[in-house]
């Protein structure tokens, strides 16, 4: 069996599976079906690609489907491989005569492989190929230098690993759900949600100088006997790069009136570790009290009973002027 590309290297900025699908010409319905049919090990609808092995698996399977493999052919091609299908087309090939996947003859690091190829071309006196490789190498270096020069975010770093923080992971999931919902129905909401999503994708690097951006989501009112409860969630980014996440709700009973409650608060400033406070244990009278992660997982934002408001001081007045 050919070797699997099982590098666990975590990406600094997780990737959107939709963008990766577009880059390889894979229809989104087909990408989701790879998971439904149990070929893909993670659900691309709700999971960001945050490490090298996940990306390799998605590209390998997606490229086969994008190239025209139907379910029957896909089953035949994958018969000799083990799950998860984290195989790199640059390291293996399909031998049609033996109907099996095999490792490419070059082994080792990219530098070692390049040395072997260059040595072969030099021995063959193939100057045209060597010149073309030299040209492509210089172009790649220039592109990377241009990307470094164009980077516009602060070099400050938060002192934590976002991939190990459940609150951050759920906040990303929440922003993903909001972005795909009918709640984003104005240009201002689109911009604000996009800024917050971008800030969370850049973690642990700090996003500053975006102005104060705040998102408030309010859930539907629910009846429990003689009382009524609704929940709300907030995400905020300040101009100094401070991030805050909170959730809570409101409890109302006609006999005693109503009062707000807080379920959780999370915040972090540049150079610092996150501060986290959990008040779930104090909410025994709240029938549907749950963790932030549990609430986000159960949300159905296609429900018109949810409401979304945003604040973005960099856009103040522009939306109103546009409407007028």
N, C-alpha and C positions, 0 to 999 in steps of 0.2 A: 504494500500500500504506500502511495507517495506521502511525503512528509506534509504535515498540516502547518499552516502559518499561524502559530498560536501565541504570537507576541501579545503580552498583556499591557503594552504601553498605553497609558491613558492620555487622551487628547486634552490639551489645555482648554480648547473650545469644542464641546460636543457638536456633532453635525446633524443636520436635519435630514432624515431619510428621504423626504420628498425631493430635496435638492440633489441628493446623490442619485436617486432614481432618474431624475431629469437628465443628469450628466451622462448616464449610460443608455439613455433612450428607453427606459423601462416604464411601461404604463403603471400608474399608481394602483389600479385595481389588481393588476397582475402581481405587484409587490405585496399587497395585503394577502393575496391568495397563497403566496409562498408560505406565509405563516399559518394560514387556515389549513393548508394541506400538510402541515408539520414538516416542511423542508427547512424553513428558517427558524432559528432557535429563539427569536425575540419578536415581539409585535411591533412593527414599524409605525403603527398608528399612534402609539402612546409612548414609544421608547426612543430617546435620542441615541445616536451612535457615538459612544464616548471612549472607544478604544480601538486599537488597530485590528484586533481579531474580529470584532463585530463588523467593521468596514469591509474587511477582506471577504467575510462570509456573504455579506449583502451583495457586493460587487460580483463575486463568483457566481452565485445563483442567479442574480438579476441579469447578468450578461448572457447566460445561457438562454434564459427566457426571452430576452430582448432580441437575441439572434434567431429566434424562431422555434425553439424547442417546445413542443407541446407536452402535456403531462406524461404521455406514454414514453416519449423520447427522453424526457428529464429523468424518469424512473430508471431507464436503461443506463443512462450516462452516470448516474450517481450510485449505481448498484455496488460498485467496488470501493466506494469511499465511506469513511466514517463521519458521524455527526460530532460536533457542528461542522458544517462544510466551509471551514476557514482555509480555503486553498487559493493560492496566488497563481494566476495565469503566467506570471513571470518565472515561476519555479517548477511548474508541471505542464505536461501536455498529454493529449489523448492519442494513443496509438490505435488507429482504426483497424489495423491488421490483426491486433491481438485483443481489441475491444477492451482496453484498460488504460487507466491513467498512469503516467510514469513521471519520475523526476527528470528535469532537464539535466543534461550532462554537467553543466557548470554548478559547482557547489561553493558554499562559503559566503562571506560578506559581499555586499555590492562592489566594494573596492577590489576584492579578490577576483570576483567574476569579471570586472572590467579589465583587470590586468591580464587575465587569461585571453580575453577576446582581443585586446590590443596586441598582445604577443603574437597571436595567430595571424592577425592582419599584417603585422610588420614582417613576419616570416614569409607571407605570401606576396609582399610588396604591393599591397592594395592601398595606394596613396589616396585614391578618391574616397574610399570609405573612412580612412583616418581623418581626412580633412572635413568630411561631413560630420563625424562625431565631435571633432574639435569645435566646429561651428555651433552645434546643438548644445554642447556643454557651456560655451560662453553665453549663449542666449538664455539658458536656464539660470545661470549665475546673475545675469543682468536683471532678469525678472524678479528674482528673490531680493536683490538689492533695492529695486524699485518699490516692492511691497514693504520692505523695512522702512524706507524713507517716507512712505505715505501713511504709516501708522499714526493715528491721531489720538490714541487713548493714553491716559496717564500710565506711567511705569510703576505707580504705587501698587502694592499687593496687599490683599487682606490676609491675615494670618490664620488660614484654615484651608482644608481640602474640601471643595464644594461637592466632590463626588461621594464623600462619606457623610454628607449632611442631608438627612431626610427632609428637613424643612425646605432646603434649596431645591431638592429634586421635585418635591411636590409643588413648589412655587412655579418651577418651569412647566410642570404638567398643567397647572392652572392657567398660566399665560397661553399655553398651547391650545387649551380648550376654549379660552375666551377668543383667541384670534380666529378660530374656525367657527364661531357662533354668530347668530344674527344680532347679538348685542353690540357688535362693532359696526355701527350704522352711520358714523360721521367721519370726516377726514381727521378731526381732532382725536377721536378715540383710536383710529388706526395708527396715528403717529405716536401717541402716548404708549399704547400697548407694544408697538414695535420698539420703542426706546427701552422699555423695561425688559422685554424679551432679550434684546441685544446685550443689556447690562448683565443679565443672568448668564448668558452664553459666554461672556468674557471672564467670568469668575475663574480664578481668584484675583484677576487683575481689576483695577478700579476704573470705573467709568465716571468721570467728573465733567463739570462744565456743560452739562446738558440742561441746566435749570432744575427746578423742583418739579418732579413728575410723580403724580399720585393716581392710584387706581382704587376705586371702592366698588365692591360687588355686594349686592344685597339679595338674599334668597327669599323664597316665597314664605308667606305666613302659614303656619300649620296649627291646627286645633288638636289639643290633647285634653279631652274632658272639658273642664270649665276654664281652661287657660289656653293662651296662644303664644307661640314662639316663632321668631325668625332669626336668621343668622346673617352675619356680614363678615367680609374679608377685605383686607387692605394691604397694598404694597406701595412703598414710597422710595424714591431715589432723590437725594438732595444734591445741590450744586457742588457740595464738597465730596461727593462720592459715598455718603452714608446710605446704607440700605436698611429698610425696616419692613417686617412682615408681621401682621397681627390678624387675629380672628376672634370673634365673639358673637354676641347676639342680644336679643331683647326678649324678656319674659313679661307677660301681661296676664293678670287675673282681675276680673271686674271687682271682686271684693276688696282686694288689697292694692290695686293699681299695677303699674309696670316699672321695670328697672332694667338697665343694661348690665351685661356681664362680659367678662373677658375670658377667653379660652386659652390663648397663647400669645406671647410676644417674642419676636426674634429681631435682633438688630446687629449691625456690624459697621465699624468705621475703618478707614484705611489704616493698615499696620496693626490692627487689633484682631483678637479672636471674637467670635459672635457671642452676644449675650442672649440667653434664652430663659424664659419663664413660662412654666406650665401650670395652669390653674384648673385643669380638668377635674382634679380630685375635689374641688370645692363646689362643683355644679351638680350635686345630687338631685336637685329639684328640676333640672333641665332634662326632659325626657329623652331628647335626641342628641344629647351632648356626645361629641366624638373628637378624636384627635384631628389636627389640621390635615394630616395625610389621609385619614379616613374620609373626611368631608370632601376633599378634592376628588378622591377616587370615585365617590358616589354621585358627583354633580352631573346633572343633565342640563347643559346650558342652552339646549334647543327649547327648553321650557320658557315661554314668554313671561313667566312670573318672576324671573330674575331681572334685576336692573343693574346697569353699569354706569357709573359716572367717573370721569377722569379730570385731572387738573394738570396743566402744563403751562407754567408761567412764560415759557418761550413762545407760546401760541395764543396768549391772552388777546382777545379782541379779533383775532383773524377769522375765526369761524363765524362770528356774528357778522363781520363785514362781508364775508363770502355769501352768507344767506341773504343779506340785504341787496 
